[in-house]
Amino acid sequence: MNFDRKAVFAVAKGWLAVILVIAGTAVAGAASFQPLEIVTRNGVQVFSVEMATTEEEKQTGLMYRKELADGKGMLFDFNPEQEVSMWMKNTYVSLDMIFIRADGRILRIAESTEPLSTKIISSRGPARAVLEVVAGTAQKYGIRVGDRVGHPLFGGK
């Protein structure tokens, strides 16, 4: 069997370039986490959230991720407060979407959203931010409409 070493090397070099680009994108896209608190009737629940503030970050959100750990989430900043619409396109993990007003109070909770759906999920009123956490979180921790969210976006910690 004869192999064309130059052709094999060229293919290997091409794959290595693809792997490095993907790895570089993953590292460049890695966000820092910030603490966020939700004050519920059951006490204070603390989450570690990635921030989605740029248009690209907000459009991508949690797309393509295969898992989201309990206590982790993504906080989307839609300043100024406005009607917000979300969807689950290319999102494999069912989520609870928590829509938050500018004063830090929870406006609406869309529980257990349907993965990969293009159905529009609306805030149903002006929202400053949306917190996405793994499905079942709101029920598990007793998070309700009207609960207060503590994070610098809302003038708190």
Stockholm file with secondary structure:
# STOCKHOLM 1.0

chainA/1-157         MNFDRKAVFAVAKGWLAVILVIAGTAVAGAASFQPLEIVTRNGVQVFSVEMATTEEEKQTGLMYRKELADGKGMLFDFNPEQEVSMWMKNTYVSLDMIFIRADGRILRIAESTEPLSTKIISSRGPARAVLEVVAGTAQKYGIRVGDRVGHPLFGGK
#=GR chainA/1-157 SS CCCCHHHHHHHHHHHHHHHHHHHHHHHHTCCCEEEEEEEETTEEEEEEEEEECSHHHHHHTTTTCSCCCTTEEEEEEEEEEEEEEECCTTCCSCEEEEEECTTSBEEEEECSCCTTCCCCEEEEEEEEEEEEEETTHHHHHTCCTTCEEESGGGTCC
#=GC SS_cons         CCCCHHHHHHHHHHHHHHHHHHHHHHHHTCCCEEEEEEEETTEEEEEEEEEECSHHHHHHTTTTCSCCCTTEEEEEEEEEEEEEEECCTTCCSCEEEEEECTTSBEEEEECSCCTTCCCCEEEEEEEEEEEEEETTHHHHHTCCTTCEEESGGGTCC
//
